[in-house]
Amino acid sequence: MTLEEKIISSIHELPETKKAEVLDFVEFLRSKTEEREWSALSLSSAMRGIAEEAAPYSLSDLKESST
């Protein structure tokens, strides 16, 4: 019996309230995975090409002046 089959068999034996809890947990696990994927995707998208960009300021622009 595969893991998936064991899980399904175990769920069939649970009362409806527990099945609802299992569903909530599965949806929670899915959302965690999706968040991680989106987070990695958005970071990589934000950083794409940044090394090739020209700097908007020169070093002299960034130096503090005290007047």
C-alpha positions in Angstrom: 0.0 0.0 0.0 1.4 3.4 -1.0 1.6 6.3 1.4 -1.2 8.0 -0.5 -3.4 4.9 -0.1 -2.7 4.7 3.6 -3.6 8.4 4.1 -6.9 8.0 2.1 -7.7 4.8 4.0 -7.1 6.5 7.3 -9.2 9.5 6.3 -12.1 7.3 5.4 -12.3 6.0 9.0 -12.4 9.5 10.5 -15.6 11.3 11.5 -16.6 14.3 9.3 -15.3 16.9 11.8 -11.8 15.3 11.8 -12.0 15.1 8.0 -12.6 18.8 7.9 -9.5 19.3 10.2 -7.4 17.2 7.8 -8.6 19.3 4.9 -7.7 22.5 6.7 -4.2 21.1 7.4 -3.7 20.1 3.8 -4.7 23.6 2.6 -2.3 25.1 5.2 0.6 22.9 3.9 -0.2 23.9 0.3 -0.3 27.6 1.2 3.1 27.4 2.9 4.6 25.8 -0.2 3.0 28.3 -2.5 4.2 31.2 -0.4 7.8 29.9 -0.5 7.6 29.5 -4.2 6.2 33.0 -4.7 8.8 34.4 -2.3 11.7 32.8 -4.2 10.2 33.8 -7.5 9.6 37.5 -6.6 13.2 37.8 -5.1 14.8 36.3 -8.2 12.6 38.5 -10.4 13.5 41.6 -8.4 17.2 40.8 -8.6 17.3 39.8 -12.3 19.6 42.0 -14.3 20.6 44.2 -11.3 24.4 43.5 -11.8 24.2 44.8 -15.3 22.4 48.1 -14.4 24.3 51.3 -14.4 24.5 52.9 -10.9 22.1 55.8 -10.6 24.6 57.7 -8.4 28.4 58.1 -8.4 30.6 57.7 -5.4 30.9 61.5 -5.1 27.1 61.7 -4.9 27.1 59.4 -2.0 29.8 61.1 0.1 28.7 63.2 3.0 29.5 66.8 3.0 29.6 68.9 6.1 28.8 72.5 5.5 
